[in-house]
């Protein structure tokens, strides 16, 4: 883009900043090596995740040491460490990096707190450190997510609040204000749906624990109501040992102990009671 005396100032600034940017990898072998290195990282391990940030910052540093920065900026670790030492954060405080790029300030804060409290004997400090696994790794608000298979819609999940705990011994995803889960069949038609006021998804076992006013409805209008329901997504089995009510077009069944598939096409109640419709065939 040519620059002359009529070019707006902000356009000239943008051109000046980015005119040396080369946003492509010139060497395919180096690109492959970099991808392999990233692929070996365990991003659930915070030390390895920080290594990723270090690698990215080293790339930015190389750009800055060239004849121009190519539009990339970062704060050196020595400076982030110094600023954090001056702030002197303590356990229980919330630390925010509102211009976060590689998370340098957050990493420095974490290192500072670890060094400060790693040998503490204060019971309150020890409890605060041990409770870190109770802090969510991710937080989502007003989530509306879908899952597809070969381009076909299979599931849709709607939730007001989601907390993901990857640091727990049993990693979970908690839906503290409940959820609405849609299961799709052929031609992307809703075959069944589940609603509840609280839910936990166990990431290792891939099992859902649904609680508080659980309602499970299929395409035929059959409705299952209970206060506790488990859903094993591997075996596609849904079950409960609690009191359950099943409403169909003809019957209302109640009992304790229940098992079915994702479409409620085949179900069983262990201790059943309720009203059954019996057709009169005229036979004696």
Secondary structure, 3 states (H helix, E strand, C coil): CCCCCCCCHHHHHHHHHHCCCCCCCCCHHHHHHHHHHHHCCCCCCHHHHHHHHHHHHHHHHHHHHCCCCCCCCCCCHHHHHHHHHHHCCCCCCCCCCCCCCCCHHHHHHHHHHHHHHCCCCCHHHHHHHHHHHHCCCEEEEEEEEEEEECCEEEEEEEEEEEEEECCCCCCEEEECCCEEEEEECHHHCEEEEEEECEEEEECCCCEEEEEEEEEEEECCCCEEEEEEEEEECCCCEEEEEEEEEEECCCCEEEEEEEEEECCCCCEEEEEEEEECCCCCCCCC
